[in-house]
């Protein structure tokens, strides 16, 4: 690579205005947009759902530095692939292997799953208009606020209880599949087969049948709630909420199959290939393989592919607690926590200073590349054990004074370290929020 014009350059990142996003400045995404550009105009009647930081073709970040000839981050990395580090460059064919996002969720996202690499390539070849790339999309969501979602199949005993307590749900599944599920308890192989049969039967019901049953269920739960009756046996609160957002949608019945997960700030869930899930509310950050492939089957006006979803899913029931992905404290630094999923595309480190720490915080960045964003900080570092570079993010709305570089960041930036670099920031600033570091 020839010498670079600047080791740090600003980025203008893509906002996705999906209908499920929070409106106007209620959205963390919109707040980040204004934080990066105080002159930005936020439409209070428009949803600001996702902020993309990366090189995906649907959201390649623009370079805002007139000294650099490349227009986008993707073009710059293509011209200077050495910025990724040799291992990442060779493993991922010179591509940035992850996509980083901030999400602000107001209404439920679709019932969905992401394909593995083999299925992604097949779907992209057959239906490129619906599956825009050939990559897999494992992803990790880390809560910024209380964050609610559906993830993975419930323990089979819970599903059986709903089949007993919710006759409208039982009617869609049918007697034979329900009996098979009940008799399979204790045999994991039979449970998976029976669960697939039950879920597939429900998802493939004729529209008139499931709409009639859903209307009856909503009417019954509403009437029971109006007289003070406990509707938890029918998951009444969530049913009415989803039905108000997506009336007449088969996805409303998914609450009887899937775990409800509530993450507190800093907690995470990892979504590997074929894991059924749906985000319901709250703000989170996401780090994922660089892909936008999603197979949907409910709670959405977008393209749905019920048969593909039902065939691909992981039908292994587990309790909600098993879906919370743990972070591990770094034994050498009590401020550092590691989220290390079983994939090569990314690892996440969370660095959080506390009020008890008054000394400056030093972040060392060896040769490699990084994103920097405020209120997010992204950095890169080589890890000897597994990966070769990393990026960093935080979300509180305050400036990070990067003292040793004399850099006050208010925008997304990309950092190319020609030699080891140390970033220093006073703990008094950092104690108000967190810095997240994403290893790849």
SULSUL-V894855 format. One record per backbone hydrogen bond with DSSP energy under -1.0 kcal/mol. NH is the residue of the N-H (numbers start at 1). CO is the residue of the C=O. E is the energy in kcal/mol with one decimal. If there is no record, write none. Layout:
nh->NH co->CO e->E
nh->NH co->CO e->E
//
This chain:
nh->9 co->414 e->-1.9
nh->11 co->412 e->-4.5
nh->12 co->62 e->-2.8
nh->16 co->50 e->-2.9
nh->21 co->18 e->-1.8
nh->22 co->104 e->-1.3
nh->24 co->46 e->-2.6
nh->26 co->23 e->-2.0
nh->27 co->24 e->-1.8
nh->31 co->27 e->-1.9
nh->32 co->28 e->-2.0
nh->33 co->29 e->-2.0
nh->34 co->30 e->-2.3
nh->35 co->31 e->-2.3
nh->36 co->32 e->-1.9
nh->37 co->33 e->-1.9
nh->40 co->37 e->-2.7
nh->46 co->43 e->-2.0
nh->48 co->22 e->-3.0
nh->49 co->16 e->-1.6
nh->50 co->16 e->-1.8
nh->51 co->102 e->-2.1
nh->52 co->14 e->-2.9
nh->53 co->100 e->-3.2
nh->59 co->56 e->-2.6
nh->61 co->54 e->-2.4
nh->62 co->12 e->-2.5
nh->63 co->71 e->-2.7
nh->64 co->10 e->-2.7
nh->68 co->65 e->-2.0
nh->73 co->61 e->-2.7
nh->76 co->72 e->-2.1
nh->77 co->73 e->-2.6
nh->78 co->74 e->-2.0
nh->79 co->75 e->-1.7
nh->80 co->76 e->-2.0
nh->83 co->80 e->-2.1
nh->84 co->81 e->-1.9
nh->85 co->82 e->-1.5
nh->89 co->85 e->-2.7
nh->90 co->86 e->-2.4
nh->91 co->87 e->-2.7
nh->92 co->88 e->-2.7
nh->94 co->89 e->-2.4
nh->95 co->92 e->-1.6
nh->99 co->288 e->-2.6
nh->100 co->53 e->-2.0
nh->101 co->286 e->-2.7
nh->102 co->51 e->-1.4
nh->103 co->284 e->-3.1
nh->104 co->49 e->-2.3
nh->105 co->282 e->-3.1
nh->106 co->20 e->-2.8
nh->107 co->20 e->-1.9
nh->109 co->279 e->-3.1
nh->111 co->298 e->-2.2
nh->112 co->277 e->-2.4
nh->113 co->295 e->-1.6
nh->120 co->116 e->-2.8
nh->121 co->117 e->-2.3
nh->122 co->118 e->-1.7
nh->123 co->119 e->-2.9
nh->124 co->120 e->-2.5
nh->125 co->121 e->-1.9
nh->126 co->122 e->-1.9
nh->127 co->123 e->-3.4
nh->130 co->127 e->-1.7
nh->131 co->127 e->-2.4
nh->139 co->271 e->-1.9
nh->140 co->287 e->-2.6
nh->141 co->269 e->-2.4
nh->142 co->285 e->-2.6
nh->143 co->267 e->-2.6
nh->144 co->283 e->-2.4
nh->145 co->283 e->-1.6
nh->147 co->263 e->-2.6
nh->148 co->281 e->-2.6
nh->149 co->261 e->-2.6
nh->150 co->278 e->-3.5
nh->151 co->259 e->-2.0
nh->152 co->276 e->-2.9
nh->154 co->257 e->-3.1
nh->158 co->155 e->-1.2
nh->159 co->155 e->-1.5
nh->160 co->156 e->-2.5
nh->161 co->157 e->-1.8
nh->162 co->158 e->-1.9
nh->163 co->159 e->-2.2
nh->164 co->160 e->-1.5
nh->165 co->161 e->-2.4
nh->166 co->162 e->-2.5
nh->170 co->166 e->-2.1
nh->171 co->167 e->-2.2
nh->173 co->169 e->-1.7
nh->174 co->170 e->-2.9
nh->178 co->174 e->-1.7
nh->179 co->175 e->-2.7
nh->180 co->176 e->-2.3
nh->181 co->177 e->-2.3
nh->182 co->178 e->-2.1
nh->183 co->179 e->-2.4
nh->187 co->184 e->-2.5
nh->191 co->187 e->-2.7
nh->192 co->188 e->-2.2
nh->193 co->189 e->-1.9
nh->194 co->190 e->-2.8
nh->195 co->191 e->-2.9
nh->196 co->192 e->-2.2
nh->197 co->193 e->-1.9
nh->198 co->194 e->-2.5
nh->199 co->195 e->-2.7
nh->200 co->196 e->-2.5
nh->201 co->197 e->-2.3
nh->202 co->198 e->-2.1
nh->203 co->199 e->-2.6
nh->204 co->200 e->-1.5
nh->205 co->202 e->-1.6
nh->210 co->206 e->-2.2
nh->211 co->207 e->-2.6
nh->212 co->208 e->-2.1
nh->213 co->209 e->-2.2
nh->214 co->210 e->-2.5
nh->215 co->211 e->-2.5
nh->216 co->212 e->-2.1
nh->217 co->213 e->-2.4
nh->218 co->214 e->-2.8
nh->219 co->215 e->-2.2
nh->220 co->216 e->-2.4
nh->221 co->217 e->-2.8
nh->222 co->218 e->-2.5
nh->223 co->219 e->-2.2
nh->224 co->220 e->-2.5
nh->225 co->221 e->-2.7
nh->226 co->222 e->-2.0
nh->227 co->223 e->-1.0
nh->228 co->225 e->-1.6
nh->229 co->224 e->-2.6
nh->234 co->231 e->-1.6
nh->235 co->232 e->-1.6
nh->236 co->231 e->-2.3
nh->239 co->235 e->-2.2
nh->240 co->236 e->-2.5
nh->241 co->237 e->-1.8
nh->242 co->238 e->-2.6
nh->243 co->239 e->-2.5
nh->244 co->240 e->-1.8
nh->245 co->241 e->-1.2
nh->246 co->242 e->-2.9
nh->249 co->246 e->-1.5
nh->252 co->249 e->-2.0
nh->253 co->250 e->-1.9
nh->254 co->251 e->-1.5
nh->256 co->253 e->-1.7
nh->257 co->254 e->-1.7
nh->258 co->254 e->-2.4
nh->259 co->152 e->-2.5
nh->261 co->149 e->-3.6
nh->263 co->147 e->-3.4
nh->266 co->143 e->-2.5
nh->267 co->264 e->-2.9
nh->269 co->141 e->-2.0
nh->271 co->139 e->-3.4
nh->274 co->114 e->-2.7
nh->275 co->272 e->-1.4
nh->277 co->112 e->-2.2
nh->278 co->150 e->-2.1
nh->280 co->148 e->-3.1
nh->281 co->148 e->-1.6
nh->282 co->105 e->-1.9
nh->284 co->103 e->-2.0
nh->285 co->142 e->-2.5
nh->286 co->101 e->-2.3
nh->287 co->140 e->-2.0
nh->288 co->99 e->-1.9
nh->289 co->138 e->-2.0
nh->290 co->97 e->-1.5
nh->291 co->289 e->-1.8
nh->295 co->113 e->-2.8
nh->297 co->111 e->-2.1
nh->305 co->296 e->-3.3
nh->309 co->305 e->-2.3
nh->310 co->306 e->-2.8
nh->311 co->307 e->-1.9
nh->312 co->308 e->-2.0
nh->313 co->309 e->-1.5
nh->314 co->274 e->-2.5
nh->318 co->153 e->-2.4
nh->322 co->319 e->-1.2
nh->323 co->320 e->-1.7
nh->324 co->321 e->-1.0
nh->325 co->268 e->-2.5
nh->328 co->338 e->-2.5
nh->330 co->336 e->-2.8
nh->333 co->330 e->-1.4
nh->336 co->333 e->-1.8
nh->337 co->350 e->-2.8
nh->338 co->328 e->-2.7
nh->339 co->348 e->-4.0
nh->343 co->341 e->-1.8
nh->347 co->439 e->-3.7
nh->348 co->339 e->-2.9
nh->349 co->437 e->-6.2
nh->350 co->337 e->-3.5
nh->351 co->435 e->-3.6
nh->352 co->335 e->-2.6
nh->357 co->354 e->-1.6
nh->361 co->425 e->-2.4
nh->363 co->423 e->-2.7
nh->365 co->421 e->-3.9
nh->370 co->415 e->-3.0
nh->372 co->413 e->-4.1
nh->383 co->387 e->-1.3
nh->391 co->438 e->-6.4
nh->393 co->436 e->-4.6
nh->398 co->396 e->-2.0
nh->402 co->407 e->-2.3
nh->403 co->401 e->-1.5
nh->403 co->424 e->-2.6
nh->407 co->402 e->-2.1
nh->413 co->372 e->-4.7
nh->414 co->9 e->-2.9
nh->415 co->370 e->-4.1
nh->416 co->7 e->-2.7
nh->417 co->368 e->-1.8
nh->421 co->365 e->-2.2
nh->423 co->363 e->-2.8
nh->425 co->361 e->-1.8
nh->429 co->426 e->-1.2
nh->430 co->426 e->-1.8
nh->431 co->427 e->-2.6
nh->432 co->429 e->-1.4
nh->433 co->430 e->-2.0
nh->435 co->351 e->-2.9
nh->436 co->393 e->-2.6
nh->437 co->349 e->-5.9
nh->438 co->391 e->-9.9
nh->439 co->347 e->-2.8
nh->440 co->389 e->-9.9
//
